[in-house]
Amino acid sequence: MANLCSYFHSQAYGQLLDNRCYLDGGGSAVNFFANEDITVGSVVGNLRVLGDPGKDIVLTLREKDSPVYIAPGTKDLIVAKPLDKEGLIGPSAVFVNVICERKFSDDAGIIIPVNIRVTDVNDNAPLWIGAPYKLNLSEVTVIGTRILQGIRAHDLDQPGPYSTVEYQTLPGPYSDYVAFVTPLEGTLVLKKYIDYETVQNFTVKIRAQDQGKPPKYSDTFVTIRVLDSDDQNPKFDRDVYYGQLLTDKGDIKISPEAIRAEDQDRGIRADIRYSIVSSNGSEDEIIFEIHPNTGNMRQTRALAPSQARHSRTIVVKATQVDNPDRYALTTVILSPLKGAESSLSVISVQPPVGGAEFVRGTFYITVREDTKPGTKVSQMATQPNGDQQVRYGIVGSPLAQEQFRVGTAGEIFLAKPLNYRRTAQYTFAIESSTPGAELNSSTTVVVDVLPANMWEPRFRKPFYSFAIENPLHAPQLPMLVGRIEAADGDRTDELSFVLKGNYSNLFRVDPFGNLWLVSNRTDLPVAMRLLATVTDTGTPPKSATVPVVVKLKPETATLTSNLLIINIVVACALGVLIIVGFVRCVYRRRKRKIASAEQIVGHGGGGVPPLKHGVDSSRFLLQRSEQRMMERPSGLANGRLTDCAASSTLGSDNQDFMDHDGDNSRRTQIHNTRALDREELAGQNLNHLLLQWQEKYDEKNNGTEDMSIDDKLIVYF
């Protein structure tokens, strides 16, 4: 009984060993998926192995240093190390072998392959390459210019939305100056004009972010240093300077401060050279001089008594050394010395009569149009009478009374803004009076208004584009390309155009704005980009710039293509005609030969077939040369060949030829004699061939085989 129980127990236990360590549901391997952000200690998955770990099976890993392990007493795989799809901080995939051993059995353990695939998550932010970015940018850069290329950020995530980077500028004080061409391209373009005098450098914050949800991003900065360009004219510290005339040569003291001008382009600060612009012919340049560097004025000669009584207005010009087109003007008013006035009063035209006396009969004043109201434009030199108070007034011109006023010391002030286009010159009288005086003194004042450059030149279009034929195909140069239209609000200003760019030497702009092509090259690009600058003749001059693009028209290949197609069609047609003609010629030749052979062999009876024109072939074969020679005279007498066999040897396919030369009998006889000799030889050859053919033909007819047309032709030829 004990033995029987032991037997059944062993049988049941053996049945259990057969199922242990097998996968539930079949299969030989286990696959798991795990996100790369799974934490250490988390369960990756459960092994579907039959059996109870710790009781009847034992689960272990073959790999000793594996990123996963099996929890004791369970079938769970636990993460022991971080996982990373990019393979930076951990493995991007895990492959281990699980060994399942059966307890109470001597069988070897079963190896179960386990593959853990790590899936990507958006765990990396884009990383900037070469950031932060810095660049230098000229203030004359045209809007739309690509100012920075190669901005790039890299995302370490796997290819896909998690690693696709988009770029953008973040809101800020200067974010409206630049922008990216597209969000997917790291190229910055200029959106707004930059003025160096307004801002010398600025920083824009940019961002790179991926397309994850939520996205990850990184920020950096683009620092732009603005480079100054020569777009500003020099400027004097004051519009008007004052000084005293000298009785002898020497340095002139200028008030309220020394003459000084500087370049308004603060980034360039070009050197300034001073010079005198003559307003009274060449006299001012002879009597006065100014130091080109310091601006100190000097009187080079003594003045005559008549000249010393008159105040002078000197125009001083400050010009940039590096660009003569950039300059500024100011005025220096030189008044006579008081001692000179008193000493020269004896030559006054009018004797003292108790009132103030003007030392000049007429005052000439020049005033710029942009002079501000309230500015002192001149100082009248008078000789007061004692300590009596003198009153001045403008008479004779209501317009001048509104425009100017006279101070208590004889100063002339500007009361209202000037307008050169409305009034270019004012002429009026100033009268001085003293209480209790019997007579009043007066003088004439002429004020010339100098036009100021109130308006900048303006182009009609913000961008000019022209299309021309290739200069190599131009009939003649210069060739008109188009017109750049510009205008200036100042009536007296004239405009001049200047082209800049790599291809500016090929073009010229006349004063009317017409753009001419004056030269050509063989290596011209499809589009030539230029900058057209227009400058007026105002004081100071003003200018404006516009981009110009000259494009070459694409070479039209329509005519060439049509001619090529026509040539191909004609060539094909000629080829077809030649082939057809050749085939037809061969066919007709073969057909004629076959017809001739059939005509020779095609008549019945097995006898000798007749010739084409009805002459019996047997007669022709038996005919001798002597007999045919006897027949020639009669044929010659009639001017005609009558021997069919002889005549047929001259033509193709045994056809007869007739001679119709009846007018020249002697010449015909000589010609026919030579022809008959040739015909005799040909007739003999033909007789020989026909005799050979007759023998072979008889053999064929006497035999059992039929003679085909090909055999006939072979025999014939």
Secondary structure, DSSP 8 states (H G I E B T S, - for coil): -HHHHHHHHHHHHHHHHTTTT-BTTS-S-EEEEEETT--TT-EEEE--BSS-BTTTEEEEES-SS-SEEE-TTS-EEEE-S---TTSSSS-SEEEEEEEEEETT--S--EEEEEEEEEE--S----EEES-SEEEEEETT--TT-EEE---EEE--S-SSTTT--EEEE--STTTTSEEEEETTEEEEEE-S---TTT-SEEEEEEEEE-S-SS--EEEEEEEEEEE--S-S-EEES-SEEEEE--SSSEE--EESS---EEES-TTT---EEEEEE-SSTTHHHHHEEE-TTT--EEE-S---HHHHTS-EEEEEEEEESS-TT-EEEEEEEEE--HHHHHHTGGG-SS---SS-EES-SEEEEEEETT--TT-EEEE--EE--TT---EEEEES-HHHHHHEEE-TTSEEEE-S---TTT-SEEEEEEEEE-TT-SS-EEEEEEEEEE----S--EESSS-EEEEE--GGG-SSSSEEEEE--EE-SSTT--EEEEEESTTGGGEEE-TT-EEEE----SS--SEEEEEEEEEE-SSS--EEEEEEEEEE-----HHHHHHHHHHHHHHHHHHHHHHHHHHHHHHHHHHHHHHHHHHHH-SSTTS----TTS--HHHHHH--HHHHHHHHHHHHHTTS---HHHHHTTSGGG--------S-HHHHHHHHHHHHHHHHHHHHHHHHHHHHHHHHHHHHHHSSS---HHHHHHHH-
